[in-house]
Amino acid sequence: MSGPPRFQDTGEFHFVTFSCVRRAPLLRTPESRDEVLHILETVRKKWEWRIFAYVVMPEHVHLLVDEPERYDLANCLQVFKQMTSRRLKAPEAKHFWLTRYHDRNVANRKKRIDVINYIHSNPVKRGLVDRPENWKWSSYRAYMLGEVGIVKVETEWTQYEW
């Protein structure tokens, strides 16, 4: 299956979105969203991948990430999606995730801030919570409250040079 071109190996950040098959709410339970975060952290550590923002929604995931040091972004995402699919897919289901993912390069600080705000406001816009800090499955609390969550998030207050 072909799709839009990917611009990787640029050193830029990537705003990545991928969805559950048929946009079904396969991540509707807190336990399934927690599992996604645990797997994201496992892949982050193994592949030396920096994650700058994330949100896990009932039927999709948004990430703001860099390009991993040792491997390409597509491989990281493939491993992540395979691991989550193996753990969360119903036995009778053929697929868990849509095959492709949407990837947009984010080249400058203003655009990064816009993407982070978009990611963190997603649960509020969807009516899942009234305030972003009430959605446990995003990096918002790391940014605004300095909380350490399941996934290590690079913020302006960590060692990463923005």
N, C-alpha and C positions, 0 to 999 in steps of 0.2 A: 504494500500500500504506500503510495507516495503522498506527500503533503507539502506544506510550505517549506521553503528552505530554512535550514538552521544555521545560525551564525555563532559557531562555538570556536574555542581556542582564540578568543578575542581579549580575554582578561576582564571582560565586563561581567556585571551581575546578570542573572537571568530570572525573569518572572515566569514561573512555570505553573501551569494548571493542568490537572488530569482528573478525569471523571470516572465514576463507576459505570459499568455497562448499562446502556439504556437510561443513563442518568438516574438510576434507581437509588433510593436512599439506603444503600447497603451499610452505611456508617451511621445509622440512626441511633444506636445504643452508645451510652458512655463507655462501655467495655470495648466496643469495636474501635472507637476513636482513641481510647487509651492504647490499645494494641498498635494502632497506626503510629502513634507517637513513640512507643518503645522501639518499633522497627526502624523508624526514621532515625532515632538516636543511634541504634546499632550500625546502620549503614553510614551515618555521618562519621562515627568514630573509625570504622574499618577503612573507609575510603578517604579519610582526611578531607572532609567536605565541610565547608562553612555554610551555615544556615543563618540568614539575617532576619527572616520573618516567615511565619507559617500560619495557616489556619486549616483545620480539618472540619469540613462541613458534612452534613449527612450524605451527600452524593458527589462531592468533589473535594479536592485539596488544592490549595494555593501555596507556593513556596517562592521566596526570594533567596536565591542561592548564588554561590560562586561556581567556578569551574574547578572540580577537584584537582588536586596536585598530581595524582598518579594515574588517573583514569579519566575518560571523558564523561561528560554530564549524562549522555544517553545511557551509558552503562550503569551509572549510579541509579538512575531512575528505573531502569529495567530490573536491577536487583531488588530495589525497594518494592516495586510493584509485584514481582514474583513472590517475595517473602510474604507480603500482606495477603496476596491472593491465596497462597498455600494455607495460611492460618485462618483466613476469614471466609473464604468461598464455601458456599453450601455444596455438599457432595454431588448433588444432582446438577449443579450449575456448570456450564462450560467455561465461562469467563467471569472475572470480577471487575476488571478495569477495561475501559476502552483502550484499544491498541495504541493509539497515538496520544501525544500530549501537546499542549500549546506552549510555546516558548517564545518569549519576547526579550531581547537584550535591553538592559537598563544601564545607560552609559554615564549618567551624571547624578550628582547628589540630590538635586531637586526631584528628578524622576524617581530615584530610590525612595525618597520620603513619600512621594505620591503613591507609589506601589505599597509601601508599608501601611500607609493610612487606608488604602483600599482593602488590603488583606484584613486588617484589624476591624474595619467597619462592616465586613461582610455578614457576620452573624446578626448584627443590628438591622442592617438593610433587609435581611430575610425574615426579620421578626422572631428570631430564635431567642433573643435576649433584648433587654432594653438598653443595656450599656455594654461596651466591649469587654470590660473587666469581668463580666458575668459569664463569659464563654471560656471555659477551662481549656479548650483545645486550640488555643492560638498563642502567639508570642507576645500578645499585648501586655500581659502582666509582667513579663521580663523587662519590657521597655519602660512601662509607667511606674511599676512598683519595685523593680529590681529583684523580682522573685526568680529563684532557680527552679525550673520545671524539669520535665522528663527530657526535653531536647535542649541541648546547649545552643544558645542563640548568641550570635555576635551582634552587639549593639555598639553605639557610639562610646559606651562606657567600658568596653572591653579593650583588649590589646590591639584589635584589628584597626588598621589605618583606613578610614573612610575617605 
